[in-house]
């Protein structure tokens, strides 16, 4: 059965690698992936999928299905990204869409007992496209979500970091620093105290907590007491519930800084990324299929990774991302090396190998009540995070 599926992926090799190269040659930033989304949508339609172009407020998102919807059946989702960085495709997103649609097309004639759904999810790089899609009601019907990503090794992720990005604005009172400083209330002083408060807070949080900050607006000339100071804070933890505690403590720090300086403060959460709930059984299926196709540079799971809007998906339903080798060991994403390998033989192999792994894993979901078992495990782990 799987050999037949692998042949169907191989039969698409030229189309899939051409798509990957075309997306690489036409990099598009978040929410503006018009060329890339159309390329993927057209390919799915040409292969018999019904494609909804544009989802909610996101014109470059899409949803594709094949055949008639099976009522009271599970829904298995294949998710792809296709946005670039300002440097170009330095994160390998040009490979994700082709790998996902290649797997979906290879599976289209299979007698699956569940519904297969392909989601195009724009703006992972800073835009949080999946967050917006979830807020607007999309993807919540899924029971399983699968993705791929290129990387230096073939492996899966276990956890990812939850993150709260907070914008903070202190409002003070302007005055001449030399002639009447006593009339002023410095917003910059408040901000500096908040920074110092975060430094003291570091000693009293769990060791995997990350906190960092930057000034967004310069406060003005030295001879004027600053009446406004603006900063952004990023707060992270591998546990979403614990991150909630950190956010509350953070707010006490900034409110305390305002109290000490007799200024006022307002905070706004710019983005919230959730932690990935482990899906060990799903990870195992992906890795078994990676070994089956003899994928290169297979390594143990990455126990902890950074933050991604895929975390928001995998916080509410079981999901997994297979990372497939295409760059040398030690290469980090958002790097020139990722860019240099974007149209390489290795990148083309990554697309095809990922499509095979994903298609084979979807087939495995048919067997042994795997979906029910994966969902049961997910609920148990979620209670802890």
Order of alpha helices (4+ residues) and beta strands (2+ residues): alpha-alpha-alpha-beta-beta-beta-alpha-beta-alpha-beta-beta-beta-alpha-beta-beta-alpha-beta-alpha-beta-alpha-beta-alpha-alpha-alpha
